[in-house]
Amino acid sequence: MTTNNQLDQIFKKQQNAFANNSYPSFEERLDRLQRLEAAMMKNRKGFQESIKEDFGAHSPYVTDLFETGGVLGRGRYLQTVLNDWMKSDDRELNSMVHGSSSAKVIRQPKGVMGNMAPWNFPIECALVMVNDMLAAGNRVIVKGAELTPATSALLEEAIKAEFDEDTLAVVNGDTSFAEYFCSIPWDHLTYTGGEKVAKLVMNAASKNLTPVTLELGGKNPTVFSNEGVCELLVERFLFNRVFKGGQVCTSPDYAMVPEGLLDKWIELAKEKWTEMYPTYIGHQDATGTINDHHYERIMSYIDEAKNAGCKVISLNGEEPNKSLRQIPMIIIIDPDESLSIMQEEAFGPVTAVKTYSDFNDAVEYINSKPRPLAAYFIGRERDQIKTFEENIISGGLGINVFGLQGAEPCLPFGGIGRSGMGCHSGYEGF
């Protein structure tokens, strides 16, 4: 574990290094991006094993595609556009009083940046936006996630092997260390995680007027139209709902289905889920819940709904397995708004399914809630798609796709309101 004093020393080293080279050249930035890529490639197998150890079960393909692969994809994209993005932006002065004067916008590095990684994507969220930071010419210290100790330890070793700590370093520590991490006078601080901790991060950062980027979550809605209730799109929803055990900030959280098509939706969900996973518990693609606390939290949502008289359905009839910390896809039909499954982000494979009679009512319902990180429309009705795009306020939006708006390196990614502030990725992240 890193001590507070050790963190101070690394921070001072990075400040001094930045003072001596506050505008790294294109070649220097490119080299840093390529070394970050090398760290991912050299430790590919190690990360597969470490993340499996932390989660209990985690497909190596998911690690390749969405953990180390996410970092690689962002870095390689930035390498292709960096030279253009570093150029100044000439602006035409809009007044005769300036005579022959000219103006331009120069994009300067901020300095020393801190990034706090979450446990659900302990590699990707630790390093994917570090690509943005290094490309922009900054120095960075990453705080590894404490709930994934094996992965965070390997992350520290992998980065240390490729970088001097005056450029990029990974540090690890407990909750009290995380509190101290927030209190340092960063030139910018980024936190990915939940709303409760985000408030503490903002409070600590405010004492130094440190600018922050907060990547949070929320209850991401999915509205199925009449045409959306079909085999292909229901299957697509289920696949993305269970991806990484539902422990994804952009995961669809609850579904809204036309009133007259609820029974059809349920039957399709049962059919497609059972085709995908006749047996989900113990399947090589299944991801375990991160720890016992979160397993019990998800189970409490299910038990509360049952006790309230809700219809609770395991789509293939399986029961959760506590020893493996694995939960099959379970849906809860029309739960009351007072229940935890409608108040809290599920962050697990338990899905509330609500009904609506009029599409505009569904839009109004979503907008009456805190702003989500993502919102999804499933169907082909162009008029409803247009209404959804223009009226739903969320960090990102997908039409018949899930999460891809947060994985594409040319697009900005961020939340709004209680789902976050600021963004990374794309030119805006740079």
Disulfide bonds with the S-S distance in Angstrom:
none
